[in-house]
Amino acid sequence: MADIFVSYTSSDRDWAFWIAKELESLGHSPRIHEWEIKGGDDIYGWMEQRHDAADHVLCVISDEYLKAPYSTLERSAAIWQTAGKRPGFVLFAAVKACKLPTLADHIRRCELFGIPEDAARLRFREFMETRDAQAATFPGKVFAVSNIPISIPAHFLGRDDSLAAIDTAFGRVTSGVAVIALHGLRGVGKTTLAAVYAERHRAAYRATWWIRAQNEATLRADLIGLGVRLHWIAADEKEESALAAVMERLRHEGEGILLIYDNIINANALKPYVPRGGAARVLVTTNTHAFRGIATPVEIGLWPKEIGVDYLVTRTGRSDEQDAAAELSEALGGLPLAHEQAAAYCERLEVSLTDYGKRFARAPARMLDAEHDAPAEYHDRRTVAKTFALAIDEAAKLHPAAEPLIVHAALLAADPIPLFLFVEAGEKLSGPLPALLSDEGMEEAFAALRTFALVAREKIVDERDEATAIDAVRLHRLVREVAAARRDGPSRHQTRRAMVGALTVVYPRDGFTNPASWPRCAALTQHVLATCEAASSEPSLAGEDADLLSRAGSYFHGRAAYSTARPLYARVLEIRERVLGAEHQRTAASLNQLAALLADQGDLVAARPLYERALAVWEKTLGPEHPDTASSLNNLALLLSNQGDLARARPLQERALAIWEKVLGPEHPYTASSLNNLATLLQDQGELLAARPLAERALAIREKIHGPGHPYTALSLTTFARQLRQSGQPGEAIPLFQRAIATGEEKLGAEHPITQRFKSEYARALLDTGQPRQAHALAGAALVVHAASNGANHAWTRDSARITADALDVIGDHAEASAIRQRYGIGKAL
């Protein structure tokens, strides 16, 4: 390690000692005259000896030091050696603000004053670690040149990971030019981050040069300015030759130079102005991600909520508003620029974060465009609203569909938007957009929007199957607000109507009965709900969104999310009764939906009059032998069966079967459902011989139509397996129950009430074959699910409780069995 002569004056003794200790911790040998010279020793002789033997002279710079005679002698001798035989021999550590002589302007320096001790220590260590490479490459050149145009914010938070990522990326490049592209949403703080990086690493570079790269004219001018500052070219040299000379010097003498190209539009615009060789470090800020051809991309993300809260509280001084800050940070979507505007607004008008949050909720677009509160350093006080509006305008120049496409997307929810919505329902979009999206228009339009970071691409992964993923785009919530504000009045109404129409085309109609459609439903449902909620304020759309809400409710119903489905069904019923009338067929369909949900929740009393109303409407409007009438008869029969009124249920079920067989045919899926339901009813009545052929027919039809792995087939498997168990053949029933359970777990999910119903029925067969502990485990787990989803009074819940209690009796835990029976009001199995 190095032998370092520390040159200082007595007024800076504490600084010199601190620096010497830091040098020791780095493995160097600092030479401090007060540590080595005793009273009466020859100080001049010591100075001459140590000065000659040193690897470096480190000058502790202050105004006092620059005036002291011994210090001037030591410094001048070191500078002379640096300019001659020993490049990099002298180092400067400034400990106070002072003005250096012009002749010392080329000396590398490290400023330690005005910052916390930890920061000073880090800066000094970085300075010492880079001294040798820099000095060997650039003897006698101009050092510490900088033109960073922005100030570091007083409240710079939450970017340690990004700064570390830049260091790591630069560190991977051991030879040649290293280029890093900081990309992300506008207003996320890329420019500030680049400035902070440059400031923190200033001691590591002989020049940190800021280049305004948004247009080619300023980019070229700033590169030429670097050449003038480094004395590579004359100030009056012609542009082309000057620029060529600068690029050539960067190619051969770029080591120790950090170039920051701020706000470059795309990689093609940058390529001609990146040094073709050498060892310069290049930092780029851009909106677009597409830089891998020439740079290592580093994405700058949004603030997590905790950073946003810290910023708002610290910036406004409102430490008592943590909860309000959390809500506001969430609403602002983690965008640093929006947080700064909000904090400045609160400070300027002396309003609370709570009040700002309320004002923002009422008029987000207006608050995002508050010019008084935009930071002066950000593009001449450009607001969030103007930032995104300008980006949309620029994207529209790249592709004509970009602007209308993002406006349509902005009227959807703040969730990922599946791309198939625009592919499959593009003809429903308003204006010229359908024609613009044809062929590869959609991909090109989204690429234009991505160029300005207005949308992000992502995948919607199915929660039940990670291999199933849907391509999607996402808009930041503030981008949505700004884009949506571009349409108002009739124009917005037309766009919203178009989105309702598009969603109607792509949203599945069979979410209740077809688990294969659930991934698509999951990707679209939040957009359906958001669009219909907005449409509810527009009477002309009220009737159109009822069908979408009905489908969304069916999806949640099929997923057993009953509490979510119920208000949707109720709203659809209210809309249809108001718009279509109480005796309309679609109103009857809503009555039937809501009744089915209430029945699944165990509220049979509330469900029954709805079923009866629906049956009356269909019989009156469609006739007694219409398939919809049969559906209503079937549903009412199931409800009566669950209430234990098998005698009244049976003729309704037989009538429904007769209608379906006559109108739809003997092998229709609805016929199979009716056969299965009637077989179950007959089993409950103890008529096993009559039930068996119905159960066999239902299973055969469903296996033929749906296949062996469909939930409907699994329902028939359990009906037939129950038939075998009740007929004294539980061993033959067990593999059928196991097949049904496997199908339920794969198609519906392990915790779905229907899957748990299969397991509960299987548990009874296990109990019949002498396996009470296994039966207790399965039935007990089913009881928990059924009680939570279907309610304590549902037939499935009570049956699971009955099997659990019976298993406990066999095990010998009679007290717990009795407690379960008492809790659910059930008796022992017959």
C-alpha positions in Angstrom: 0.0 0.0 0.0 1.0 3.7 -0.3 3.2 5.8 1.8 1.3 9.1 2.0 2.7 12.4 3.3 -0.2 14.4 4.8 0.3 18.1 4.3 -1.8 20.4 6.6 -1.8 23.4 8.8 -2.5 23.5 12.5 -6.0 25.0 12.1 -7.0 21.8 10.3 -5.2 19.4 12.7 -8.4 17.5 13.6 -9.2 16.9 9.9 -5.7 15.8 9.2 -5.8 13.3 12.1 -9.2 12.0 10.9 -7.9 11.6 7.3 -4.8 9.8 8.6 -6.9 7.3 10.5 -9.0 6.6 7.4 -5.7 6.1 5.4 -4.6 3.6 8.1 -7.9 1.7 7.9 -7.3 1.4 4.1 -3.9 -0.1 4.7 -1.8 3.0 3.8 1.0 4.5 5.9 0.1 8.2 6.6 3.0 10.5 7.6 1.9 13.2 10.1 4.7 15.3 11.5 3.0 15.7 14.9 2.9 11.9 15.3 6.6 11.4 14.3 8.6 14.5 15.3 9.6 15.3 18.9 10.4 18.7 20.3 13.8 20.0 19.0 13.9 17.6 16.0 14.8 18.9 12.5 11.3 19.4 11.1 12.7 20.6 7.7 14.9 17.6 7.4 11.9 15.3 8.3 9.8 17.1 5.7 12.4 16.6 3.0 13.0 12.9 3.8 9.3 12.0 4.0 8.3 14.1 1.0 10.9 12.4 -1.2 10.0 8.9 0.0 6.2 9.3 -0.3 4.1 7.6 -2.9 1.7 10.5 -2.7 1.3 13.9 -1.0 -2.2 14.5 0.3 -3.0 18.2 0.9 -5.7 19.1 3.5 -7.1 22.1 1.7 -8.6 25.2 3.4 -8.1 29.0 3.1 -5.7 28.8 6.1 -3.7 26.0 4.5 -3.4 27.9 1.2 -1.8 30.9 3.1 0.5 29.0 5.4 4.2 29.1 4.3 5.3 25.5 5.1 2.1 24.2 3.5 2.7 26.3 0.4 6.2 24.8 0.1 5.0 21.2 0.5 2.1 21.8 -1.9 4.2 23.5 -4.6 6.8 20.8 -4.6 4.2 18.1 -4.9 2.4 19.9 -7.8 5.8 20.3 -9.6 6.4 16.6 -9.2 2.9 15.8 -10.5 3.4 18.0 -13.6 6.7 16.4 -14.3 8.0 13.0 -13.3 5.3 11.7 -11.0 1.8 11.9 -12.4 -0.9 11.8 -9.7 1.7 12.4 -7.0 -0.4 15.1 -5.3 -4.0 14.7 -4.0 -6.3 17.3 -2.5 -8.8 16.8 0.3 -10.8 20.0 0.8 -12.1 20.3 4.3 -13.6 23.8 4.0 -15.1 25.8 1.2 -12.3 27.7 -0.5 -11.1 29.0 -3.8 -8.1 27.2 -5.2 -5.4 28.9 -7.3 -5.9 28.5 -11.1 -2.6 26.6 -11.4 -4.1 23.9 -9.0 -7.3 23.5 -11.0 -6.1 20.3 -12.6 -5.5 18.4 -9.3 -8.0 15.7 -8.4 -9.8 16.6 -5.2 -12.2 15.2 -2.7 -14.6 17.6 -0.9 -15.3 16.4 2.7 -17.0 19.4 4.2 -20.8 20.0 4.5 -21.8 16.3 4.6 -22.3 13.7 7.4 -19.3 11.7 8.6 -20.5 8.4 7.0 -20.9 10.1 3.6 -17.5 11.8 4.0 -15.9 8.5 4.8 -17.5 6.8 1.8 -16.5 9.6 -0.5 -12.9 9.6 0.8 -12.5 5.9 0.4 -13.9 6.0 -3.2 -11.5 8.8 -3.9 -8.5 6.9 -2.6 -9.5 3.6 -4.4 -9.5 5.3 -7.8 -6.5 7.5 -7.5 -3.9 5.3 -9.2 -5.8 4.5 -12.4 -6.8 8.0 -12.9 -3.4 9.5 -12.2 -1.7 7.1 -14.5 -4.0 7.8 -17.4 -4.4 11.6 -17.2 -1.2 13.3 -16.0 -1.3 17.0 -16.4 -4.9 17.1 -17.7 -7.9 19.1 -16.4 -9.5 17.3 -13.5 -12.9 17.6 -11.6 -14.8 19.1 -14.4 -18.5 19.1 -13.9 -21.6 20.8 -15.4 -24.4 18.9 -13.5 -27.3 21.4 -13.9 -29.6 20.3 -11.1 -29.4 20.4 -7.3 -29.7 17.2 -5.3 -33.1 17.3 -3.5 -33.0 17.8 0.2 -35.3 14.8 0.6 -33.7 12.1 -1.6 -35.2 8.8 -0.5 -35.5 5.2 -1.5 -33.0 4.7 -4.3 -30.2 2.8 -2.6 -31.0 -0.3 -4.6 -30.9 1.6 -7.9 -27.6 3.3 -7.1 -26.1 -0.1 -6.2 -27.5 -1.5 -9.5 -25.6 1.2 -11.4 -22.4 0.4 -9.6 -22.8 -3.3 -10.2 -23.5 -2.7 -13.9 -20.5 -0.5 -14.4 -18.4 -2.9 -12.4 -19.2 -5.7 -14.8 -17.5 -3.9 -17.7 -13.8 -4.4 -17.2 -12.7 -3.0 -20.5 -14.2 -0.6 -23.1 -17.1 1.8 -22.9 -19.8 1.0 -20.3 -23.3 2.2 -21.1 -26.2 2.0 -18.6 -29.8 3.1 -19.5 -31.9 4.2 -16.6 -35.5 3.7 -17.8 -38.9 4.1 -16.3 -42.1 6.1 -16.1 -41.9 9.9 -16.5 -41.7 11.6 -13.2 -40.2 8.6 -11.5 -36.9 10.4 -10.8 -34.4 9.1 -13.4 -32.8 12.5 -14.0 -32.5 13.1 -10.2 -31.0 9.7 -9.7 -28.4 10.3 -12.4 -27.4 13.6 -10.8 -27.2 11.9 -7.4 -25.0 9.2 -8.8 -22.7 11.7 -10.5 -22.4 13.8 -7.3 -21.7 10.8 -5.1 -19.0 9.5 -7.4 -17.6 12.9 -8.5 -14.2 12.1 -6.9 -13.9 9.0 -9.1 -14.0 11.0 -12.4 -12.0 13.8 -13.8 -15.1 15.0 -15.6 -18.8 14.4 -15.1 -20.6 15.9 -18.1 -24.4 16.4 -18.5 -25.8 16.2 -22.0 -29.3 17.4 -22.9 -30.2 14.6 -25.1 -33.9 15.2 -25.8 -33.0 16.7 -29.2 -30.0 16.3 -31.4 -29.0 20.0 -31.4 -28.5 20.3 -27.7 -26.9 16.9 -27.5 -24.2 17.9 -30.1 -23.8 21.3 -28.4 -23.1 19.8 -25.0 -20.6 17.3 -26.4 -18.8 20.1 -28.0 -18.9 22.0 -24.7 -17.1 19.2 -23.1 -14.4 19.3 -25.7 -13.9 23.1 -25.1 -13.8 22.6 -21.3 -11.2 19.9 -21.6 -9.2 22.0 -24.0 -9.5 19.4 -26.7 -10.9 21.9 -29.2 -11.1 25.7 -29.7 -14.3 27.4 -28.7 -14.8 28.8 -32.2 -14.2 25.6 -34.1 -16.9 24.6 -36.6 -19.5 22.1 -35.3 -18.8 19.1 -37.5 -15.1 19.1 -37.1 -15.4 20.0 -33.4 -17.8 17.1 -32.7 -15.6 14.7 -34.7 -12.6 15.7 -32.6 -14.5 15.3 -29.3 -15.7 11.8 -30.3 -12.2 10.8 -31.3 -10.7 12.1 -28.0 -13.4 10.2 -26.1 -12.5 7.1 -28.0 -8.8 7.3 -26.9 -9.0 9.4 -23.7 -12.4 8.6 -22.2 -11.2 6.9 -19.1 -12.2 8.8 -16.0 -15.1 10.6 -17.8 -18.7 10.1 -16.9 -21.2 11.2 -19.7 -24.8 11.6 -18.7 -27.2 11.6 -21.7 -30.4 12.9 -20.1 -33.9 12.2 -21.6 -32.8 10.4 -24.8 -35.8 9.2 -26.8 -34.5 5.9 -28.2 -31.3 3.9 -28.7 -31.0 4.9 -32.4 -30.8 8.6 -31.5 -27.9 7.8 -29.1 -25.8 5.4 -31.1 -23.9 8.0 -33.2 -22.9 9.8 -30.0 -21.6 7.0 -27.8 -17.8 6.7 -27.9 -16.8 3.8 -30.2 -14.0 2.7 -27.9 -12.1 3.7 -24.8 -13.2 3.5 -21.2 -15.7 6.2 -20.7 -18.7 5.6 -18.5 -22.1 6.5 -20.0 -25.3 6.9 -18.0 -28.5 7.4 -20.0 -32.0 8.4 -18.8 -34.9 7.4 -21.0 -38.5 6.4 -20.9 -38.1 3.4 -23.2 -36.9 0.0 -22.2 -35.5 -0.9 -25.6 -31.8 -0.2 -25.1 -30.3 -3.7 -24.8 -28.6 -3.3 -28.1 -26.2 -0.7 -26.8 -26.7 -0.5 -23.0 -27.4 -2.4 -19.8 -31.0 -1.4 -18.9 -31.7 -0.6 -15.2 -35.4 0.0 -14.5 -36.2 2.7 -12.0 -39.4 1.7 -10.3 -42.1 3.5 -8.4 -41.7 4.3 -4.7 -43.0 1.6 -2.4 -45.7 2.9 -0.1 -43.4 3.2 2.9 -41.0 5.5 1.0 -43.9 7.6 -0.3 -45.2 8.0 3.3 -41.7 9.0 4.6 -41.4 11.5 1.9 -44.8 13.1 2.4 -44.4 13.3 6.1 -40.8 14.6 6.0 -41.4 17.0 3.2 -44.5 18.6 4.8 -43.4 18.2 8.4 -46.7 16.4 9.3 -45.5 13.6 11.4 -49.0 13.2 12.9 -50.6 12.2 9.5 -49.0 8.8 8.8 -52.3 7.2 7.9 -53.3 10.0 5.6 -49.9 9.9 4.0 -50.3 6.2 3.4 -53.6 6.7 1.7 -52.3 9.5 -0.4 -49.2 7.7 -1.4 -51.4 4.8 -2.6 -53.6 7.2 -4.6 -50.5 8.8 -6.2 -49.3 5.4 -7.3 -45.8 5.8 -5.9 -44.8 8.4 -8.5 -42.1 10.7 -6.9 -43.1 13.8 -9.1 -46.7 13.5 -7.9 -45.6 13.2 -4.3 -43.5 16.4 -4.7 -46.4 18.3 -6.2 -48.7 17.1 -3.4 -46.3 18.1 -0.7 -45.6 21.5 -2.2 -49.3 22.1 -2.5 -49.9 21.3 1.2 -47.0 23.5 2.2 -48.0 26.4 0.0 -51.7 26.4 1.0 -51.1 25.1 4.5 -53.6 22.2 4.1 -53.3 18.8 5.6 -52.5 15.6 3.7 -56.0 14.5 4.5 -57.5 17.5 2.8 -55.3 17.1 -0.2 -56.3 13.5 -0.5 -60.0 14.5 -0.5 -59.4 17.2 -3.2 -57.4 14.8 -5.3 -60.2 12.2 -5.1 -62.7 14.8 -6.3 -60.6 16.2 -9.2 -57.4 14.2 -9.8 -56.7 15.7 -13.2 -57.0 19.3 -11.9 -54.7 18.5 -8.9 -52.1 16.9 -11.2 -51.9 20.1 -13.2 -51.3 22.5 -10.3 -48.5 24.6 -11.9 -47.6 26.5 -8.7 -46.4 23.2 -7.1 -44.4 21.6 -9.9 -40.7 21.5 -9.0 -38.6 24.1 -10.7 -35.9 21.6 -11.6 -38.2 19.3 -13.5 -38.4 20.4 -17.2 -39.2 24.1 -16.4 -42.0 23.3 -13.9 -43.8 20.7 -15.9 -46.7 19.2 -14.0 -47.6 15.5 -13.8 -50.5 16.2 -16.1 -48.5 18.0 -18.7 -45.7 15.5 -18.5 -48.1 12.6 -19.4 -50.1 14.7 -21.8 -46.9 15.6 -23.7 -45.8 11.9 -23.7 -49.2 10.9 -25.2 -48.8 13.5 -27.9 -45.3 12.3 -28.7 -46.5 8.7 -28.9 -49.2 9.8 -31.3 -46.5 11.0 -33.7 -45.1 7.5 -33.8 -48.4 5.8 -34.5 -51.9 7.3 -35.0 -53.6 4.7 -32.9 -51.6 5.4 -29.8 -53.7 8.3 -28.5 -57.2 6.8 -29.0 -56.0 3.4 -27.8 -54.7 4.7 -24.4 -57.8 6.8 -24.0 -60.0 3.7 -24.4 -57.7 1.7 -22.0 -57.9 4.6 -19.5 -61.6 4.0 -19.0 -61.0 0.5 -17.7 -59.8 -0.5 -14.2 -56.3 0.2 -12.9 -55.5 -3.5 -13.4 -53.5 -5.3 -16.2 -55.6 -5.2 -19.4 -55.5 -8.4 -21.5 -54.4 -7.8 -25.1 -57.0 -10.1 -26.4 -59.7 -7.5 -25.5 -58.4 -5.3 -28.3 -57.7 -8.2 -30.7 -61.0 -10.0 -30.4 -63.3 -6.9 -29.9 -61.4 -4.3 -31.9 -64.4 -3.7 -34.2 -66.4 -2.4 -31.2 -64.0 0.4 -30.4 -65.0 3.9 -31.4 -63.9 6.2 -34.2 -61.2 5.1 -36.6 -59.5 3.0 -34.0 -60.7 -0.4 -35.4 -59.1 0.2 -38.8 -55.9 1.5 -37.2 -55.5 -1.6 -35.1 -55.8 -4.0 -38.0 -52.9 -6.2 -39.0 -50.0 -5.2 -36.7 -51.5 -1.9 -35.8 -52.1 -2.8 -32.2 -48.6 -4.0 -31.5 -47.2 -0.9 -33.2 -49.5 1.4 -31.2 -48.6 -0.2 -27.9 -44.9 -0.1 -28.9 -45.3 3.7 -29.4 -46.8 4.1 -26.0 -44.1 2.0 -24.4 -41.5 4.2 -26.0 -42.7 6.9 -23.6 -43.3 4.5 -20.7 -47.0 5.1 -20.8 -47.8 1.4 -20.6 -46.0 -1.6 -19.3 -46.2 -5.1 -20.6 -46.8 -8.0 -18.2 -48.4 -11.4 -17.8 -51.6 -12.3 -16.0 -50.8 -15.6 -14.4 -53.7 -18.0 -13.5 -53.7 -18.5 -9.8 -54.5 -22.2 -10.2 -52.0 -22.9 -13.0 -48.8 -20.9 -13.3 -48.3 -22.3 -16.8 -51.4 -20.4 -17.9 -50.6 -16.8 -18.6 -52.3 -14.0 -20.5 -50.4 -11.2 -22.3 -51.4 -7.8 -20.9 -50.6 -4.1 -20.6 -50.9 -1.9 -17.5 -51.3 1.8 -17.2 -50.1 3.7 -14.2 -53.1 5.1 -12.3 -52.0 8.7 -12.9 -51.5 8.0 -16.6 -55.1 6.7 -16.6 -56.4 10.0 -15.1 -54.5 12.2 -17.6 -55.5 10.0 -20.6 -59.2 9.8 -19.5 -59.3 13.5 -19.2 -58.7 13.9 -22.9 -62.3 12.9 -23.5 -65.2 14.7 -22.0 -69.0 14.9 -22.5 -70.4 13.1 -25.6 -66.9 11.9 -26.6 -66.3 10.2 -23.3 -69.8 8.7 -23.4 -69.1 7.2 -26.8 -65.8 5.8 -25.7 -67.3 4.2 -22.6 -70.1 2.7 -24.7 -67.5 1.3 -27.0 -65.7 -0.4 -24.1 -68.9 -1.9 -22.7 -69.5 -3.3 -26.2 -66.0 -4.7 -26.4 -66.2 -6.3 -23.0 -69.5 -7.8 -23.9 -67.9 -9.5 -26.9 -65.0 -11.1 -25.0 -66.4 -11.8 -21.5 -67.4 -15.5 -21.1 -71.0 -16.3 -20.7 -70.3 -19.6 -18.9 -68.3 -18.6 -16.0 -70.7 -20.3 -13.6 -70.5 -23.7 -15.3 -67.1 -23.7 -17.1 -63.9 -23.5 -15.0 -61.9 -23.4 -18.2 -63.2 -19.9 -18.7 -62.1 -18.7 -15.3 -58.6 -17.4 -16.3 -60.2 -15.2 -18.9 -62.9 -14.0 -16.5 -60.3 -13.2 -13.9 -58.4 -11.1 -16.4 -61.5 -9.1 -17.4 -63.8 -8.9 -14.3 -62.3 -5.8 -12.7 -62.5 -4.0 -16.0 -66.2 -5.1 -16.3 -66.9 -3.8 -12.8 -65.1 -0.5 -13.3 -66.7 0.2 -16.6 -70.2 -0.7 -15.4 -69.7 1.4 -12.3 -68.9 4.4 -14.4 -71.7 3.6 -16.8 -74.2 3.6 -13.9 -74.2 7.4 -13.9 -75.2 7.3 -17.6 -78.8 6.0 -17.9 -78.5 5.1 -21.5 -75.8 2.5 -20.6 -77.6 1.0 -17.6 -79.4 -1.7 -19.5 -76.3 -2.6 -21.5 -74.1 -3.2 -18.5 -76.6 -5.5 -16.7 -75.6 -8.4 -18.9 -71.9 -7.9 -18.1 -72.6 -7.6 -14.4 -74.7 -10.8 -14.6 -71.8 -12.6 -16.2 -69.3 -11.3 -13.6 -71.7 -12.4 -10.8 -71.9 -15.9 -12.4 -68.1 -16.1 -12.5 -67.8 -15.3 -8.8 -70.7 -17.6 -8.1 -68.9 -20.4 -9.9 -65.8 -19.7 -7.9 -67.8 -19.9 -4.7 -67.1 -16.2 -4.0 -70.7 -15.9 -2.9 -70.4 -12.6 -0.9 -68.9 -11.0 -4.0 -71.5 -12.4 -6.4 -74.5 -11.5 -4.3 -74.5 -7.6 -4.7 -73.8 -8.0 -8.4 -76.9 -10.2 -8.8 -79.0 -7.9 -6.7 -77.9 -4.9 -8.8 -78.7 -6.7 -12.1 -82.1 -7.6 -10.8 -82.7 -3.9 -9.8 -81.6 -2.7 -13.2 -83.8 -5.1 -15.1 -86.9 -4.6 -12.9 -86.5 -0.8 -13.4 -85.6 -0.9 -17.1 -87.5 -4.0 -18.4 -90.2 -4.5 -15.9 -91.0 -7.1 -13.2 -92.4 -9.7 -15.7 -89.7 -9.6 -18.3 -87.9 -12.9 -19.1 -84.5 -11.3 -18.4 -85.9 -10.2 -15.0 -86.9 -13.8 -14.4 -83.4 -14.9 -15.2 -82.0 -12.5 -12.6 -84.5 -13.8 -10.1 -83.3 -17.3 -10.8 -79.6 -16.3 -10.4 -80.1 -14.5 -7.1 -82.2 -17.4 -5.8 -79.6 -19.9 -6.7 -76.9 -17.9 -4.9 -79.1 -17.6 -1.8 -79.7 -21.3 -1.9 -75.9 -22.0 -2.1 -75.5 -19.7 1.0 -78.1 -21.8 2.8 -80.8 -19.1 2.8 -83.5 -21.3 1.4 -86.3 -19.3 2.9 -85.2 -16.1 1.0 -84.5 -18.1 -2.2 -87.9 -19.8 -2.5 -90.1 -16.8 -3.4 -87.6 -15.7 -6.0 -87.6 -19.1 -7.7 -91.4 -19.1 -7.6 -91.6 -15.6 -9.1 -89.2 -16.7 -11.9 -91.3 -19.8 -12.6 -94.5 -17.8 -12.8 -92.9 -15.3 -15.3 -91.5 -18.1 -17.5 -94.8 -20.1 -17.5 -96.7 -16.9 -18.4 -94.4 -15.6 -21.1 -92.9 -18.8 -22.6 -95.4 -21.5 -21.8 -95.4 -24.6 -19.6 -93.1 -26.6 -21.8 -90.3 -24.2 -22.6 -86.7 -25.2 -21.6 -86.5 -22.1 -19.4 -89.6 -23.1 -17.6 -88.0 -26.5 -17.1 -84.9 -24.9 -15.6 -87.1 -23.0 -13.1 -88.9 -26.2 -12.2 -85.6 -28.0 -11.7 -84.3 -25.3 -9.5 -87.4 -25.1 -7.3 -87.3 -28.9 -7.0 -83.7 -28.8 -5.8 -84.6 -26.2 -3.2 -87.6 -28.3 -1.9 -85.3 -31.3 -1.7 -82.8 -29.4 0.4 -85.7 -28.3 2.6 -86.6 -32.0 3.1 -89.9 -31.7 1.1 -89.1 -34.6 -1.2 -92.8 -35.3 -2.0 -93.4 -31.9 -3.4 -90.0 -31.8 -5.2 -90.4 -35.0 -7.1 -93.3 -34.1 -9.5 -91.5 -30.8 -10.3 -88.3 -32.7 -11.1 -90.1 -35.3 -13.2 -91.9 -32.5 -15.1 -88.6 -30.7 -15.8 -87.1 -34.0 -17.1 -90.0 -34.6 -19.4 -89.8 -31.1 -20.9 -86.1 -31.4 -21.6 -86.3 -34.9 -23.1 -89.1 -33.8 -25.3 -87.8 -30.3 -26.4 -84.0 -30.8 -26.2 -83.6 -34.6 -26.7 -82.6 -37.5 -24.5 -78.9 -36.8 -24.6 -78.8 -33.1 -24.1 -76.7 -31.7 -21.2 -79.8 -30.3 -19.5 -81.5 -33.7 -19.8 -78.4 -35.2 -18.1 -78.6 -32.6 -15.3 -82.3 -33.4 -14.7 -81.6 -37.2 -14.7 -78.8 -36.7 -12.2 -81.0 -34.5 -9.9 -84.0 -36.9 -10.1 -81.7 -39.9 -9.3 -80.4 -38.1 -6.2 -84.0 -37.3 -5.1 -85.0 -41.0 -5.5 -81.9 -42.1 -3.5 -83.0 -39.7 -0.7 -86.4 -41.3 -0.9 -84.8 -44.8 -0.6 -85.9 -45.9 -4.1 -82.5 -47.2 -5.1 -83.7 -49.5 -7.9 -85.5 -46.6 -9.6 -82.6 -44.2 -9.1 -79.8 -46.5 -10.6 -80.8 -46.3 -14.3 -81.2 -42.6 -14.1 -77.8 -42.1 -12.5 -76.2 -44.4 -15.1 -77.8 -42.5 -18.0 -76.7 -39.2 -16.6 -73.1 -40.4 -16.2 -73.0 -41.8 -19.7 -74.4 -38.6 -21.3 -71.9 -36.4 -19.4 -68.9 -38.6 -20.2 -69.9 -38.5 -23.8 -70.6 -34.7 -24.1 -68.2 -33.2 -21.5 -65.5 -35.9 -21.2 -64.2 -37.8 -18.2 -62.5 -34.9 -16.5 -65.3 -32.3 -16.4 -66.9 -31.2 -13.1 -70.4 -32.2 -14.4 -69.1 -35.7 -15.1 -67.6 -35.7 -11.5 -71.1 -34.7 -10.1 -72.6 -37.8 -11.9 -69.7 -39.9 -10.7 -70.6 -39.0 -7.1 -74.3 -39.7 -7.7 -73.5 -43.1 -9.1 -70.9 -43.8 -6.3 -73.6 -42.9 -3.7 -75.9 -45.3 -5.4 -73.3 -48.1 -5.0 -72.6 -47.2 -1.4 -76.2 -47.1 -0.4 -76.7 -50.4 -2.2 -74.1 -52.0 0.0 -71.1 -51.7 -2.4 -68.9 -49.0 -0.7 -65.7 -50.7 -2.0 -66.8 -50.2 -5.6 -67.9 -46.7 -4.9 -64.5 -45.6 -3.5 -62.6 -45.3 -6.9 -65.5 -43.3 -8.4 -65.3 -40.9 -5.5 -61.6 -40.6 -6.0 -62.0 -39.8 -9.7 -64.5 -37.1 -8.8 -62.2 -35.6 -6.2 -59.3 -35.5 -8.6 -61.4 -33.7 -11.2 -62.7 -31.2 -8.6 -59.2 -30.4 -7.4 -57.9 -29.9 -10.9 -60.8 -27.9 -12.4 -62.4 -26.2 -9.4 -59.6 -26.1 -6.8 -59.1 -28.1 -3.6 -61.0 -25.7 -1.4 -64.1 -25.3 -3.6 -67.3 -26.3 -1.9 -68.2 -28.8 -4.6 -64.7 -30.5 -4.3 -65.2 -30.6 -0.6 -68.7 -32.1 -1.2 -67.0 -34.9 -3.1 -64.6 -35.5 -0.2 -67.4 -35.5 2.3 -69.3 -38.2 0.3 -66.0 -40.1 0.0 -65.6 -39.9 3.8 -68.9 -41.7 4.3 -67.7 -44.5 2.1 -64.5 -44.7 4.1 -66.5 -44.9 7.2 -68.5 -47.7 5.8 -65.3 -49.6 5.0 -63.9 -49.3 8.5 -61.6 -46.3 8.1 -63.0 -43.8 10.6 -59.9 -41.7 11.2 -59.5 -41.0 7.5 -63.2 -40.4 7.2 -63.0 -37.9 10.2 -60.1 -36.0 8.6 -61.9 -35.6 5.2 -65.3 -34.8 6.6 -63.9 -32.4 9.2 -62.1 -30.4 6.6 -65.2 -30.4 4.4 -67.2 -29.1 7.3 -64.9 -26.1 7.8 -65.2 -25.1 4.1 -69.0 -25.7 3.9 -69.7 -23.8 7.1 -67.7 -20.8 5.9 -69.0 -20.7 2.3 -72.5 -22.2 2.4 -73.5 -21.4 5.9 -74.5 -23.6 8.9 -77.9 -24.4 7.6 -76.9 -25.6 4.2 -77.6 -29.3 3.4 -73.9 -29.9 2.5 -72.8 -28.3 5.8 -75.1 -30.4 7.9 -74.2 -33.6 6.0 -70.5 -32.9 6.5 -71.2 -32.3 10.2 -73.2 -35.6 10.4 -70.4 -37.7 8.8 -67.8 -36.0 11.1 -69.8 -36.8 14.2 -70.5 -40.4 13.1 -66.7 -40.9 12.5 -66.0 -39.5 16.0 -68.5 -41.9 17.5 -66.7 -44.8 15.9 -63.3 -43.5 17.1 -64.7 -43.2 20.6 -64.9 -39.4 21.0 -68.6 -39.3 21.9 -68.5 -36.0 23.6 -67.1 -34.1 20.6 -69.6 -36.0 18.3 -72.5 -34.9 20.6 -71.2 -31.3 20.5 -71.1 -31.2 16.7 -74.6 -32.6 16.4 -75.9 -30.1 18.9 -74.1 -27.2 17.1 -75.6 -28.1 13.7 -79.0 -29.5 14.9 -78.5 -32.9 13.4 -79.2 -36.5 14.5 -77.3 -39.7 14.0 -77.2 -41.2 10.6 -79.8 -44.0 10.0 
